[in-house]
Amino acid sequence: MSHDTTVPAHARTLDVPGARLYHEVRGAGPLVVLVGAPMDATSFEPLAELLAVDHTVLTTDPRGINRSPVDDPEQDSTPEMRADDLARLVEHLDAGPAALLGSSGGAVSALALAQSRPDLAHTVIAHEPPLIELLPDRAERHAGNDEVIARWIAGDHVGSWRAFLDNANIVLPEDVFQAMFAQEPDPQTRADTDFQNRHMLRPTTYWRPDMSTLRSVRSRIVVGIGEESAGEICDRTSTALASALGVEPAMFPGGHLGFADDPAAFAARLRAVLYEV
């Protein structure tokens, strides 16, 4: 007989300045926050269920994405704003300080939280933050993102995705690309990608961490890199961040989306990193 081991998720909303944040809470135990940008709570669902057997797990849609509407759809979503959102969520749960896993743009949000509210995060794992400002070829990479945005706004969605992958040095077989990006996205995916390209991509990739602050905060800062991300832009930015902080990066299974591609392997590695002495 099979048994359903799914930990139920409690869906909630929290009003914050300029937005209403959709979030889900699972399980019981020490608080772990899983956050992306532009990835929403759904992207972390399998990983959250694995961790919720012995943790309280918080996931959220970042402001402007999916179920987290914003008051002003034309306002940019900055790492500082998203860090404040995370701080308000952790304080609302009254279960901190938390361990945070931020991936991609969510890693930038988590680093911004470590700078502004280190009292709320005992550990911040920044998994592949796209900190382009740390690269010697940052001008070229920013120009590449400008091309991504321009093509998207012009309606060339397939070309925008090709430009994005090219700028990130992510190589996909053509059949995989066609399956993932050649069809017109569903309305929600289109809306989320539109918000990302118009209002998140530049603020996130132009953000430059304050290294002296990050080196001095009480939070433990871990820089995570996917084992299959070698040569990609987020491998380079993460390596640069780890070097600037004087820490060795922690390697995680898979690539940039390893947490979604193989949640079980990622969860095992995440547990090991969280409980390292």
C-alpha positions as CSV (number, residue, x, y, z in Angstrom):
1,M,0.0,0.0,0.0
2,S,1.3,3.4,-0.9
3,H,1.2,6.3,1.5
4,D,0.9,10.0,0.6
5,T,3.9,11.7,2.2
6,T,3.1,15.2,0.9
7,V,3.4,17.8,3.6
8,P,0.4,20.1,3.2
9,A,1.1,23.7,2.2
10,H,-0.8,26.6,3.9
11,A,-1.3,29.4,1.4
12,R,-1.3,32.9,2.8
13,T,-0.9,36.5,1.7
14,L,0.8,39.4,3.5
15,D,0.4,43.0,2.6
16,V,3.7,44.9,2.4
17,P,4.5,48.4,1.0
18,G,3.4,48.4,-2.6
19,A,2.5,44.7,-2.9
20,R,0.6,41.7,-1.6
21,L,2.9,38.7,-1.1
22,Y,1.6,35.2,-1.8
23,H,3.5,32.7,0.3
24,E,3.2,29.1,1.4
25,V,4.2,27.5,4.7
26,R,4.9,23.8,5.2
27,G,6.0,21.6,8.0
28,A,7.4,22.3,11.5
29,G,10.9,22.9,12.9
30,P,13.7,25.3,12.1
31,L,12.7,27.9,9.5
32,V,14.1,27.5,6.0
33,V,13.2,30.1,3.3
34,L,13.4,29.1,-0.4
35,V,13.3,32.1,-2.7
36,G,13.9,32.8,-6.4
37,A,13.5,35.8,-8.7
38,P,11.7,35.6,-11.1
39,M,11.0,31.9,-10.0
40,D,7.9,31.7,-7.9
41,A,6.9,29.4,-5.0
42,T,5.8,26.6,-7.5
43,S,9.4,26.2,-8.7
44,F,10.5,25.2,-5.2
45,E,7.5,23.0,-4.3
46,P,9.2,19.6,-4.7
47,L,12.3,20.8,-2.7
48,A,10.0,22.4,0.0
49,E,8.1,19.2,0.5
50,L,11.3,17.2,1.0
51,L,12.6,19.7,3.6
52,A,9.2,20.1,5.4
53,V,9.4,16.7,7.0
54,D,11.6,18.3,9.7
55,H,11.6,22.1,8.9
56,T,9.2,24.9,8.6
57,V,9.6,25.9,5.0
58,L,8.6,29.2,3.6
59,T,8.2,29.8,-0.2
60,T,6.9,32.9,-1.9
61,D,6.1,34.5,-5.2
62,P,8.3,37.6,-5.4
63,R,6.5,40.9,-5.9
64,G,5.1,41.3,-9.3
65,I,5.3,37.6,-10.1
66,N,2.3,35.2,-10.4
67,R,0.2,35.5,-7.3
68,S,2.0,38.5,-5.7
69,P,0.4,41.6,-7.3
70,V,1.9,45.0,-7.0
71,D,0.2,48.4,-6.6
72,D,2.2,50.0,-9.4
73,P,3.0,47.5,-12.3
74,E,5.5,50.0,-13.7
75,Q,7.7,50.2,-10.6
76,D,11.0,48.3,-10.7
77,S,11.5,45.4,-8.3
78,T,14.9,46.0,-6.7
79,P,16.9,43.6,-4.5
80,E,16.5,46.0,-1.6
81,M,12.7,45.9,-2.0
82,R,12.6,42.1,-2.2
83,A,14.9,41.8,0.8
84,D,12.5,44.0,2.8
85,D,9.7,41.7,1.6
86,L,11.6,38.7,2.9
87,A,12.3,40.4,6.2
88,R,8.6,41.1,6.7
89,L,7.6,37.5,5.9
90,V,10.2,36.1,8.4
91,E,9.0,38.6,11.0
92,H,5.4,37.8,10.3
93,L,6.0,34.1,10.9
94,D,7.9,34.9,14.1
95,A,10.1,31.8,13.5
96,G,13.5,33.4,12.7
97,P,16.3,33.7,12.5
98,A,16.0,31.6,9.3
99,A,18.2,29.7,6.9
100,L,17.7,31.2,3.4
101,L,18.4,29.5,0.1
102,G,18.2,32.0,-2.6
103,S,18.7,31.0,-6.2
104,S,19.5,33.2,-9.2
105,G,17.8,36.5,-8.7
106,G,16.5,35.2,-5.4
107,A,20.2,34.8,-4.3
108,V,20.6,38.5,-4.9
109,S,17.5,39.2,-2.7
110,A,19.0,37.0,0.0
111,L,22.3,38.7,-0.1
112,A,20.5,42.1,0.2
113,L,18.7,40.7,3.2
114,A,22.0,39.6,4.8
115,Q,23.2,43.2,4.4
116,S,20.2,44.9,5.8
117,R,18.7,42.5,8.3
118,P,21.4,39.9,9.3
119,D,19.5,39.4,12.6
120,L,16.8,37.5,10.6
121,A,19.1,35.0,8.8
122,H,21.6,32.8,10.5
123,T,22.6,31.3,7.2
124,V,22.3,32.7,3.6
125,I,23.1,30.3,0.8
126,A,23.4,32.3,-2.4
127,H,23.0,29.8,-5.2
128,E,24.3,31.3,-8.5
129,P,23.5,35.0,-8.1
130,P,23.8,36.8,-11.4
131,L,26.0,39.6,-10.0
132,I,27.2,40.9,-13.4
133,E,28.8,43.9,-11.8
134,L,31.6,41.6,-10.4
135,L,32.7,40.6,-13.9
136,P,35.5,42.2,-15.9
137,D,33.2,42.0,-19.0
138,R,30.2,43.5,-17.2
139,A,29.6,46.1,-19.9
140,E,29.2,43.4,-22.6
141,R,27.0,41.3,-20.4
142,H,24.7,44.2,-19.5
143,A,24.5,45.0,-23.2
144,G,23.5,41.4,-23.8
145,N,20.6,41.8,-21.3
146,D,19.6,45.0,-23.0
147,E,19.2,42.9,-26.2
148,V,17.1,40.4,-24.3
149,I,14.8,43.1,-23.0
150,A,14.6,44.9,-26.4
151,R,13.6,41.7,-28.3
152,W,11.0,40.8,-25.7
153,I,9.4,44.3,-25.8
154,A,9.4,44.2,-29.6
155,G,7.4,40.9,-29.4
156,D,10.2,38.6,-30.5
157,H,9.9,36.3,-27.6
158,V,11.8,33.4,-29.1
159,G,14.6,35.7,-30.1
160,S,14.6,37.1,-26.6
161,W,15.1,33.7,-25.0
162,R,17.9,32.9,-27.5
163,A,19.6,36.1,-26.6
164,F,19.2,35.3,-22.9
165,L,20.7,31.9,-23.2
166,D,23.5,33.2,-25.4
167,N,24.4,36.0,-22.9
168,A,24.3,33.5,-20.0
169,N,26.4,31.0,-22.0
170,I,23.8,28.3,-21.5
171,V,23.9,25.8,-24.3
172,L,20.7,23.8,-25.0
173,P,20.2,21.3,-27.8
174,E,18.0,22.8,-30.5
175,D,15.2,20.3,-29.8
176,V,15.2,21.1,-26.1
177,F,15.1,24.8,-26.9
178,Q,12.2,24.3,-29.3
179,A,10.3,22.3,-26.7
180,M,10.9,24.9,-24.0
181,F,10.7,28.3,-25.8
182,A,9.5,28.0,-29.4
183,Q,5.8,28.0,-28.5
184,E,4.0,31.1,-27.3
185,P,3.9,30.9,-23.5
186,D,0.8,30.6,-21.4
187,P,-0.6,34.0,-20.2
188,Q,0.8,33.7,-16.7
189,T,4.3,32.8,-17.9
190,R,4.2,35.6,-20.4
191,A,3.1,38.1,-17.7
192,D,5.8,37.0,-15.4
193,T,8.5,37.1,-18.1
194,D,7.3,40.5,-19.1
195,F,7.6,41.8,-15.5
196,Q,11.1,40.1,-15.2
197,N,12.4,41.7,-18.4
198,R,10.9,45.2,-17.8
199,H,11.3,45.5,-14.1
200,M,13.6,42.9,-12.5
201,L,16.4,41.9,-14.8
202,R,18.3,45.2,-14.8
203,P,17.9,46.1,-11.0
204,T,19.0,42.5,-10.1
205,T,22.1,42.3,-12.4
206,Y,23.3,45.9,-11.7
207,W,23.2,45.3,-7.9
208,R,26.6,45.3,-6.3
209,P,27.0,43.7,-2.9
210,D,28.8,45.5,-0.1
211,M,31.6,43.1,0.5
212,S,32.8,44.6,3.8
213,T,29.3,44.4,5.2
214,L,28.8,40.8,4.0
215,R,32.2,39.8,5.5
216,S,31.3,41.3,8.9
217,V,27.6,40.3,9.4
218,R,26.6,37.7,11.8
219,S,24.9,35.6,9.1
220,R,26.9,32.8,7.6
221,I,27.3,33.4,3.9
222,V,27.6,30.4,1.6
223,V,28.1,30.8,-2.2
224,G,26.5,27.9,-4.1
225,I,27.4,26.8,-7.6
226,G,25.9,24.0,-9.7
227,E,28.3,21.2,-10.7
228,E,27.0,21.4,-14.3
229,S,27.2,25.2,-14.6
230,A,30.9,25.5,-15.5
231,G,31.5,28.4,-17.8
232,E,28.0,29.8,-17.5
233,I,27.6,33.4,-16.5
234,C,26.3,32.5,-13.0
235,D,29.2,30.2,-12.4
236,R,31.5,33.1,-13.2
237,T,29.6,35.6,-11.0
238,S,29.4,33.2,-8.1
239,T,33.1,32.4,-8.3
240,A,33.8,36.1,-8.3
241,L,31.6,36.6,-5.2
242,A,33.2,33.7,-3.3
243,S,36.7,35.1,-4.1
244,A,35.7,38.6,-3.0
245,L,34.3,37.2,0.3
246,G,37.3,34.9,0.8
247,V,35.3,31.7,1.0
248,E,35.3,28.5,-1.0
249,P,32.1,28.0,-3.0
250,A,29.8,25.0,-2.1
251,M,29.1,22.8,-5.1
252,F,25.5,21.6,-5.6
253,P,24.1,18.9,-7.9
254,G,22.9,20.0,-11.3
255,G,23.1,23.3,-13.0
256,H,21.4,26.7,-12.5
257,L,18.0,25.0,-11.8
258,G,19.4,22.0,-9.9
259,F,16.9,22.5,-7.1
260,A,14.0,21.9,-9.6
261,D,15.7,19.3,-11.9
262,D,16.7,16.9,-9.1
263,P,15.1,18.0,-5.8
264,A,16.1,14.9,-3.9
265,A,19.8,15.3,-4.7
266,F,19.7,19.0,-4.1
267,A,17.9,18.5,-0.7
268,A,20.6,16.1,0.5
269,R,23.3,18.5,-0.4
270,L,21.4,21.5,1.1
271,R,21.0,19.6,4.4
272,A,24.7,18.9,4.5
273,V,25.6,22.5,3.9
274,L,23.1,23.8,6.4
275,Y,24.5,21.6,9.2
276,E,28.2,21.9,8.4
277,V,30.1,23.0,11.5
